[in-house]
């Protein structure tokens, strides 16, 4: 029995030590080699034990197309990946992130639903169309200039904190409504003159768009003369109103609205 237990212990220990993470982009792996995290020539894999305790990583300006493998940097708190060729990035597994800098890439979307610890976000100079930052209650530094934003939600319960040092969403001419905690406070503190916003932008506590945390009031629907026919999810299946998921509201006049209500 002792022999069996010892052998099982050896096998389990070997399995744990030998786990690997795929790094398919050779430029990403070469960057890790240059940083001393990996050694030898790029071969598409790295021992997970070499990366799962790293808290800070800078792979900016390395001509990287694909950051597959970043999901196993589970302890990462500071991450710079600016000036690469990224079209997508998945940081849903990097829940410890506090500083995230994916600026100057080709990103069209950025899902930070699982990254509630982020305090500094610098995602300027991309092609991002919508940003829902309402889960980021500690956010105090936002650079999202020069994107293709049509909706932005920074209604995180912390907008008027004096520690909110930086807010720059200029260079987004199609961004007409920014959802905030207090529209009056935002009007006074985030202005065109101070280069916080474009002239086309305004603030509201409920923008009623795809990254909004509010819902359409019944009185508004009644005033417009339209009635709610049904609510469907993204698969087209009819559902009842619910929170924490994106739903489509279909009205009697043929119009639709995407509603996302946070609990």
C-alpha contacts under 8 A as a table, 3 or more apart, distances in Angstrom:
res1	aa1	res2	aa2	distance
1	X	4	X	5.17
1	X	5	X	6.31
2	X	5	X	5.15
2	X	6	X	6.14
3	X	6	X	5.16
3	X	7	X	6.16
4	X	7	X	5.14
4	X	8	X	6.13
5	X	8	X	5.11
5	X	9	X	6.15
6	X	9	X	5.03
6	X	10	X	6.28
7	X	10	X	5.05
7	X	11	X	6.22
8	X	11	X	5.09
8	X	12	X	6.09
9	X	12	X	5.20
9	X	13	X	5.98
10	X	13	X	5.11
10	X	14	X	6.04
11	X	14	X	5.11
11	X	15	X	6.11
12	X	15	X	5.08
12	X	16	X	6.18
13	X	16	X	5.18
13	X	17	X	6.18
14	X	17	X	5.19
14	X	18	X	5.81
15	X	18	X	5.10
15	X	19	X	6.19
16	X	19	X	5.70
17	X	47	X	7.87
17	X	49	X	6.78
18	X	47	X	6.66
18	X	48	X	7.95
19	X	47	X	5.99
19	X	48	X	5.76
19	X	49	X	7.43
20	X	45	X	6.29
20	X	46	X	5.44
20	X	47	X	4.30
20	X	48	X	4.87
20	X	49	X	7.90
21	X	45	X	5.50
21	X	46	X	5.31
21	X	47	X	6.10
21	X	48	X	5.42
21	X	69	X	5.97
21	X	72	X	7.08
22	X	44	X	5.81
22	X	45	X	4.48
22	X	46	X	6.58
22	X	68	X	7.15
22	X	69	X	5.65
23	X	26	X	7.28
23	X	28	X	7.13
23	X	29	X	6.18
23	X	44	X	4.82
23	X	45	X	5.19
23	X	46	X	6.96
23	X	67	X	7.54
23	X	68	X	5.93
23	X	69	X	5.24
24	X	29	X	7.85
24	X	44	X	4.94
24	X	45	X	7.39
24	X	66	X	7.47
24	X	68	X	6.79
25	X	28	X	5.35
25	X	29	X	6.50
25	X	44	X	7.22
25	X	64	X	6.90
25	X	65	X	6.83
25	X	66	X	5.63
25	X	67	X	7.08
25	X	68	X	7.56
26	X	29	X	5.06
26	X	30	X	5.93
26	X	42	X	5.92
26	X	43	X	7.73
26	X	44	X	6.84
27	X	30	X	4.93
27	X	31	X	6.10
27	X	62	X	6.48
27	X	63	X	6.54
27	X	64	X	5.51
28	X	31	X	5.13
28	X	32	X	6.50
28	X	59	X	7.44
28	X	62	X	7.22
28	X	64	X	5.72
28	X	66	X	7.49
28	X	67	X	6.79
29	X	32	X	5.02
29	X	33	X	6.26
29	X	38	X	7.70
29	X	42	X	5.91
29	X	44	X	7.24
30	X	33	X	4.86
30	X	34	X	6.10
30	X	41	X	7.58
30	X	42	X	6.15
31	X	34	X	5.03
31	X	35	X	6.26
31	X	59	X	6.30
31	X	62	X	6.81
32	X	35	X	5.08
32	X	36	X	6.37
32	X	37	X	5.23
32	X	38	X	5.62
32	X	59	X	7.91
33	X	36	X	5.08
33	X	37	X	5.66
33	X	38	X	4.41
33	X	39	X	5.25
33	X	40	X	7.30
33	X	41	X	7.92
34	X	37	X	7.58
34	X	38	X	7.80
35	X	38	X	7.59
36	X	39	X	6.65
37	X	50	X	6.63
37	X	51	X	7.40
38	X	46	X	7.06
38	X	50	X	7.50
42	X	45	X	7.77
46	X	50	X	7.35
47	X	50	X	5.54
47	X	51	X	7.42
48	X	51	X	5.48
48	X	52	X	6.01
48	X	72	X	6.83
49	X	52	X	5.66
49	X	53	X	7.50
50	X	53	X	7.35
50	X	54	X	7.93
51	X	54	X	5.47
51	X	72	X	6.93
51	X	73	X	5.46
52	X	72	X	5.83
52	X	73	X	4.68
52	X	74	X	5.42
52	X	75	X	6.06
53	X	73	X	6.94
53	X	74	X	7.05
53	X	75	X	5.29
53	X	76	X	7.47
54	X	57	X	7.36
54	X	73	X	6.51
54	X	74	X	7.93
54	X	75	X	5.86
54	X	76	X	5.79
55	X	73	X	7.96
55	X	75	X	5.30
55	X	76	X	4.00
55	X	77	X	5.03
55	X	78	X	6.37
56	X	76	X	5.76
56	X	77	X	5.93
56	X	78	X	4.64
56	X	79	X	5.99
57	X	76	X	7.37
57	X	78	X	6.29
57	X	79	X	5.04
57	X	80	X	6.33
58	X	79	X	5.93
58	X	80	X	4.59
58	X	81	X	6.27
59	X	62	X	6.19
59	X	80	X	6.01
59	X	81	X	5.05
59	X	82	X	7.53
60	X	80	X	5.80
60	X	81	X	4.32
60	X	82	X	4.61
60	X	83	X	5.83
60	X	84	X	6.62
61	X	64	X	7.82
61	X	81	X	7.37
61	X	82	X	6.29
61	X	83	X	4.81
61	X	84	X	5.49
62	X	83	X	7.62
62	X	84	X	6.18
63	X	83	X	7.59
63	X	84	X	4.89
63	X	85	X	6.12
64	X	67	X	7.22
64	X	84	X	5.23
64	X	85	X	5.66
64	X	86	X	6.77
65	X	84	X	6.80
65	X	85	X	4.82
65	X	86	X	4.99
65	X	87	X	7.48
66	X	85	X	7.97
66	X	86	X	6.30
66	X	88	X	7.78
66	X	89	X	7.81
67	X	70	X	5.88
67	X	86	X	7.84
67	X	89	X	6.65
68	X	71	X	7.14
69	X	72	X	5.93
69	X	73	X	7.65
70	X	73	X	5.38
70	X	90	X	7.88
70	X	91	X	7.23
70	X	94	X	7.94
71	X	74	X	6.53
71	X	90	X	7.30
71	X	91	X	6.33
71	X	92	X	7.41
71	X	93	X	5.26
71	X	94	X	6.27
72	X	93	X	7.42
72	X	94	X	7.85
73	X	76	X	5.60
73	X	94	X	6.71
74	X	93	X	6.47
74	X	94	X	5.14
74	X	95	X	7.14
74	X	96	X	7.23
75	X	94	X	6.99
75	X	95	X	7.92
75	X	96	X	6.01
75	X	97	X	7.95
76	X	79	X	6.93
76	X	94	X	6.31
76	X	96	X	5.94
76	X	97	X	5.78
77	X	96	X	5.23
77	X	97	X	3.99
77	X	98	X	5.13
77	X	99	X	6.37
78	X	97	X	5.97
78	X	98	X	6.02
78	X	99	X	4.68
78	X	100	X	6.08
79	X	97	X	7.40
79	X	99	X	6.22
79	X	100	X	5.05
79	X	101	X	6.22
80	X	100	X	6.14
80	X	101	X	4.70
80	X	102	X	6.28
81	X	84	X	6.80
81	X	101	X	6.05
81	X	102	X	5.00
81	X	103	X	7.29
82	X	101	X	6.07
82	X	102	X	4.71
82	X	103	X	4.62
82	X	104	X	5.54
82	X	105	X	6.58
83	X	102	X	7.76
83	X	103	X	6.48
83	X	104	X	4.73
83	X	105	X	5.64
84	X	104	X	6.97
84	X	105	X	5.47
85	X	105	X	5.39
85	X	106	X	6.22
86	X	89	X	7.01
86	X	105	X	5.35
86	X	106	X	5.48
86	X	107	X	6.19
87	X	105	X	6.94
87	X	106	X	4.74
87	X	107	X	4.41
87	X	108	X	6.74
88	X	106	X	7.80
88	X	107	X	5.58
88	X	108	X	7.35
88	X	109	X	7.27
88	X	110	X	7.85
89	X	107	X	7.73
89	X	110	X	7.35
90	X	93	X	7.73
90	X	111	X	7.59
91	X	94	X	5.15
91	X	95	X	7.69
91	X	111	X	7.92
91	X	112	X	7.37
91	X	115	X	7.74
92	X	95	X	6.65
92	X	111	X	7.58
92	X	112	X	6.82
92	X	113	X	7.30
92	X	114	X	5.29
92	X	115	X	6.74
93	X	114	X	7.34
94	X	97	X	5.96
94	X	114	X	7.88
94	X	115	X	6.99
95	X	114	X	6.01
95	X	115	X	4.93
95	X	116	X	7.18
95	X	117	X	7.00
96	X	115	X	7.09
96	X	117	X	6.18
96	X	118	X	7.88
97	X	100	X	6.75
97	X	115	X	6.46
97	X	117	X	5.97
97	X	118	X	5.55
98	X	117	X	5.34
98	X	118	X	3.90
98	X	119	X	5.13
98	X	120	X	6.38
99	X	118	X	5.86
99	X	119	X	6.04
99	X	120	X	4.71
99	X	121	X	6.19
100	X	118	X	7.19
100	X	120	X	6.26
100	X	121	X	5.17
100	X	122	X	6.46
101	X	121	X	6.02
101	X	122	X	4.75
101	X	123	X	5.99
102	X	105	X	6.83
102	X	122	X	6.49
102	X	123	X	5.17
102	X	124	X	7.86
103	X	122	X	5.86
103	X	123	X	4.22
103	X	124	X	4.91
103	X	125	X	5.89
103	X	126	X	6.64
104	X	123	X	7.28
104	X	124	X	6.31
104	X	125	X	4.66
104	X	126	X	5.60
105	X	125	X	6.82
105	X	126	X	5.31
106	X	126	X	5.08
106	X	127	X	5.88
107	X	110	X	7.28
107	X	126	X	5.37
107	X	127	X	5.43
107	X	128	X	5.81
108	X	126	X	6.90
108	X	127	X	4.63
108	X	128	X	3.97
108	X	129	X	6.11
109	X	127	X	7.57
109	X	128	X	4.85
109	X	129	X	6.36
109	X	130	X	6.68
109	X	131	X	7.57
110	X	128	X	7.05
110	X	130	X	7.86
110	X	131	X	6.77
111	X	114	X	8.00
111	X	131	X	7.68
111	X	132	X	7.79
112	X	115	X	5.08
112	X	116	X	7.44
112	X	132	X	7.66
112	X	133	X	7.18
112	X	135	X	7.97
113	X	116	X	6.96
113	X	133	X	7.93
113	X	135	X	6.49
115	X	118	X	6.02
115	X	135	X	7.73
115	X	136	X	7.25
116	X	135	X	5.46
116	X	136	X	4.71
116	X	137	X	6.93
116	X	138	X	7.82
117	X	136	X	6.48
117	X	137	X	7.75
117	X	138	X	6.70
118	X	121	X	7.00
118	X	136	X	6.10
118	X	138	X	6.66
118	X	139	X	6.12
119	X	136	X	7.29
119	X	138	X	5.20
119	X	139	X	3.96
119	X	140	X	5.59
119	X	141	X	6.50
120	X	139	X	6.03
120	X	140	X	6.22
120	X	141	X	4.65
120	X	142	X	6.18
121	X	139	X	7.72
121	X	141	X	6.16
121	X	142	X	5.08
121	X	143	X	6.31
121	X	144	X	7.95
122	X	141	X	7.74
122	X	142	X	5.90
122	X	143	X	4.55
122	X	144	X	6.25
123	X	126	X	6.84
123	X	143	X	6.01
123	X	144	X	5.14
123	X	145	X	7.67
124	X	143	X	5.63
124	X	144	X	4.26
124	X	145	X	4.70
124	X	146	X	5.79
124	X	147	X	6.48
125	X	144	X	7.41
125	X	145	X	6.32
125	X	146	X	4.80
125	X	147	X	5.61
126	X	146	X	6.75
126	X	147	X	5.08
126	X	148	X	7.70
127	X	146	X	7.85
127	X	147	X	4.73
127	X	148	X	5.17
127	X	149	X	7.76
128	X	131	X	7.55
128	X	147	X	5.40
128	X	148	X	5.39
128	X	149	X	5.89
129	X	147	X	7.00
129	X	148	X	4.80
129	X	149	X	4.01
129	X	150	X	5.62
129	X	151	X	7.02
130	X	148	X	7.89
130	X	149	X	5.23
130	X	150	X	5.96
130	X	151	X	4.97
130	X	152	X	5.83
130	X	210	X	7.93
130	X	211	X	6.79
131	X	149	X	7.53
131	X	151	X	6.55
131	X	152	X	4.92
131	X	153	X	6.27
131	X	211	X	6.66
132	X	135	X	7.74
132	X	152	X	5.98
132	X	153	X	4.78
132	X	154	X	6.77
132	X	211	X	5.25
132	X	212	X	7.52
133	X	136	X	5.43
133	X	152	X	7.67
133	X	153	X	5.63
133	X	154	X	5.10
133	X	155	X	7.29
133	X	156	X	6.97
134	X	137	X	6.95
134	X	153	X	6.02
134	X	154	X	5.23
134	X	155	X	5.05
134	X	156	X	4.30
134	X	157	X	7.94
134	X	213	X	7.73
135	X	156	X	6.26
136	X	139	X	5.54
136	X	156	X	6.17
137	X	156	X	5.04
137	X	157	X	6.40
137	X	158	X	6.08
138	X	158	X	7.16
139	X	142	X	7.39
139	X	158	X	7.76
139	X	164	X	7.12
140	X	163	X	6.12
140	X	164	X	3.90
140	X	165	X	5.72
140	X	166	X	6.55
141	X	164	X	6.20
141	X	165	X	5.78
141	X	166	X	4.56
141	X	167	X	6.27
142	X	166	X	5.70
142	X	167	X	4.97
142	X	168	X	6.28
142	X	169	X	7.94
143	X	166	X	7.26
143	X	167	X	6.19
143	X	168	X	4.99
143	X	169	X	6.35
144	X	147	X	6.76
144	X	168	X	6.11
144	X	169	X	4.86
144	X	170	X	7.54
145	X	168	X	5.87
145	X	169	X	4.28
145	X	170	X	4.77
145	X	171	X	5.32
145	X	172	X	6.68
146	X	169	X	7.33
146	X	170	X	6.39
146	X	171	X	4.24
146	X	172	X	5.74
147	X	171	X	6.63
147	X	172	X	5.70
148	X	172	X	5.64
148	X	173	X	7.71
148	X	174	X	6.99
148	X	175	X	7.91
149	X	152	X	6.97
149	X	172	X	5.65
149	X	173	X	7.93
149	X	174	X	6.39
149	X	175	X	5.51
150	X	172	X	7.67
150	X	174	X	5.25
150	X	175	X	4.39
150	X	176	X	7.02
150	X	177	X	7.92
151	X	175	X	5.91
151	X	176	X	7.60
151	X	177	X	6.53
151	X	178	X	6.52
151	X	209	X	6.90
151	X	210	X	7.25
151	X	211	X	6.33
152	X	175	X	7.64
152	X	177	X	7.34
152	X	178	X	5.19
152	X	179	X	6.29
152	X	211	X	6.54
152	X	212	X	7.87
153	X	178	X	6.03
153	X	179	X	4.65
153	X	180	X	6.56
153	X	211	X	6.01
153	X	212	X	6.12
153	X	213	X	7.68
154	X	159	X	7.35
154	X	178	X	7.43
154	X	179	X	5.92
154	X	180	X	5.35
154	X	181	X	7.69
155	X	158	X	7.54
155	X	159	X	6.97
155	X	179	X	5.80
155	X	180	X	4.16
155	X	181	X	4.87
155	X	205	X	7.50
155	X	213	X	7.83
156	X	159	X	6.69
156	X	180	X	7.51
156	X	181	X	6.93
157	X	181	X	6.01
158	X	161	X	5.52
158	X	181	X	7.47
159	X	164	X	6.91
159	X	180	X	6.92
159	X	181	X	6.20
159	X	182	X	7.55
159	X	186	X	7.90
160	X	164	X	7.23
160	X	181	X	7.97
160	X	182	X	7.73
160	X	185	X	6.92
160	X	186	X	7.79
161	X	164	X	5.57
162	X	165	X	7.10
164	X	167	X	7.65
167	X	190	X	7.25
167	X	196	X	5.70
168	X	195	X	6.82
168	X	196	X	4.46
168	X	197	X	6.43
169	X	172	X	6.68
169	X	196	X	5.98
169	X	197	X	5.36
169	X	198	X	7.47
170	X	173	X	7.85
170	X	195	X	6.67
170	X	196	X	6.14
170	X	197	X	4.73
170	X	198	X	5.12
171	X	198	X	6.72
172	X	175	X	5.54
172	X	198	X	6.97
173	X	176	X	7.60
173	X	198	X	6.71
173	X	200	X	6.27
173	X	201	X	7.81
174	X	200	X	7.41
175	X	178	X	7.34
175	X	200	X	6.86
175	X	201	X	5.74
176	X	200	X	5.48
176	X	201	X	4.15
176	X	202	X	5.87
177	X	201	X	5.67
177	X	202	X	5.11
177	X	203	X	5.59
177	X	204	X	6.59
177	X	207	X	5.93
178	X	201	X	7.00
178	X	202	X	6.14
178	X	203	X	4.82
178	X	204	X	6.16
178	X	207	X	6.82
179	X	203	X	5.93
179	X	204	X	5.05
179	X	205	X	5.26
179	X	206	X	5.88
179	X	207	X	5.70
179	X	212	X	6.88
180	X	183	X	6.12
180	X	186	X	7.40
180	X	203	X	6.56
180	X	204	X	6.03
180	X	205	X	5.22
180	X	206	X	7.83
181	X	205	X	5.82
182	X	185	X	5.42
182	X	186	X	6.28
182	X	204	X	7.53
182	X	205	X	6.46
183	X	186	X	5.04
183	X	187	X	6.05
183	X	203	X	5.19
183	X	204	X	5.23
183	X	205	X	6.24
184	X	187	X	5.14
184	X	188	X	6.52
185	X	188	X	5.30
185	X	189	X	6.20
186	X	189	X	5.15
186	X	190	X	5.29
186	X	191	X	7.85
186	X	203	X	6.83
187	X	190	X	5.85
187	X	191	X	6.39
187	X	202	X	7.78
187	X	203	X	6.94
188	X	191	X	6.79
190	X	194	X	7.03
190	X	195	X	7.93
190	X	196	X	5.30
190	X	197	X	6.82
191	X	194	X	5.33
191	X	195	X	6.34
191	X	196	X	5.37
191	X	197	X	5.89
192	X	195	X	4.91
192	X	196	X	5.78
192	X	197	X	5.08
192	X	198	X	5.70
192	X	199	X	6.02
193	X	196	X	7.64
195	X	198	X	7.32
197	X	201	X	6.34
198	X	201	X	5.51
204	X	207	X	5.84
205	X	214	X	7.89
206	X	212	X	6.50
206	X	213	X	7.09
206	X	214	X	5.33
206	X	215	X	7.47
207	X	212	X	5.98
207	X	214	X	7.52
208	X	211	X	7.94
208	X	212	X	5.45
208	X	213	X	7.81
208	X	214	X	6.36
208	X	215	X	6.46
208	X	216	X	6.74
208	X	257	X	7.72
208	X	258	X	7.70
208	X	259	X	6.78
209	X	212	X	5.17
209	X	257	X	7.01
209	X	258	X	5.98
209	X	259	X	6.45
210	X	246	X	7.56
210	X	257	X	7.89
210	X	258	X	5.11
210	X	259	X	5.96
210	X	260	X	6.60
211	X	259	X	7.74
211	X	260	X	6.56
212	X	215	X	7.90
212	X	259	X	6.73
212	X	260	X	5.86
212	X	261	X	7.15
213	X	259	X	7.55
213	X	260	X	5.42
213	X	261	X	4.50
213	X	262	X	5.47
214	X	259	X	7.30
214	X	260	X	6.86
214	X	261	X	5.42
214	X	262	X	7.64
215	X	259	X	6.27
215	X	260	X	7.46
215	X	261	X	6.51
216	X	220	X	6.96
216	X	221	X	7.44
217	X	220	X	5.35
217	X	221	X	6.74
218	X	221	X	5.15
218	X	222	X	6.19
219	X	222	X	5.05
219	X	223	X	6.09
220	X	223	X	5.13
220	X	224	X	6.35
221	X	224	X	5.18
221	X	225	X	6.37
221	X	226	X	5.67
221	X	227	X	6.49
221	X	228	X	7.93
222	X	225	X	5.12
222	X	226	X	6.21
222	X	227	X	7.10
223	X	226	X	7.87
226	X	251	X	6.29
226	X	252	X	5.53
226	X	253	X	5.98
227	X	251	X	5.42
227	X	252	X	5.17
227	X	253	X	7.70
228	X	231	X	7.99
228	X	249	X	6.98
228	X	250	X	6.04
228	X	251	X	4.44
228	X	252	X	6.23
229	X	249	X	7.81
229	X	250	X	5.70
229	X	251	X	5.16
229	X	252	X	5.93
230	X	238	X	6.88
230	X	239	X	7.96
230	X	249	X	6.26
230	X	250	X	5.51
230	X	251	X	7.23
231	X	238	X	5.65
231	X	239	X	5.70
231	X	240	X	6.53
231	X	241	X	7.12
231	X	247	X	6.72
231	X	248	X	5.66
231	X	249	X	4.67
231	X	250	X	6.13
232	X	235	X	7.56
232	X	236	X	5.26
232	X	237	X	5.16
232	X	238	X	4.17
232	X	239	X	5.32
232	X	240	X	7.97
232	X	247	X	5.89
232	X	248	X	5.28
232	X	249	X	6.69
232	X	250	X	7.90
233	X	236	X	5.38
233	X	237	X	5.58
233	X	238	X	6.56
233	X	239	X	6.63
233	X	246	X	6.87
233	X	247	X	4.80
233	X	248	X	6.04
234	X	237	X	7.45
234	X	246	X	7.32
234	X	247	X	6.61
234	X	248	X	7.18
242	X	245	X	7.08
242	X	261	X	7.56
243	X	260	X	6.92
243	X	261	X	4.98
243	X	262	X	5.50
243	X	263	X	5.75
244	X	260	X	6.51
244	X	261	X	5.81
244	X	262	X	5.00
244	X	263	X	6.38
245	X	260	X	5.79
245	X	261	X	7.13
245	X	262	X	7.99
246	X	258	X	6.65
246	X	259	X	5.78
246	X	260	X	4.65
246	X	261	X	7.73
247	X	258	X	5.66
247	X	259	X	5.31
247	X	260	X	6.38
248	X	256	X	6.56
248	X	257	X	5.60
248	X	258	X	4.55
248	X	259	X	6.18
249	X	256	X	5.43
249	X	257	X	5.15
249	X	258	X	6.31
249	X	259	X	7.11
250	X	254	X	6.90
250	X	255	X	6.19
250	X	256	X	4.60
250	X	257	X	6.82
251	X	254	X	5.58
251	X	255	X	5.48
251	X	256	X	6.11
252	X	255	X	7.31
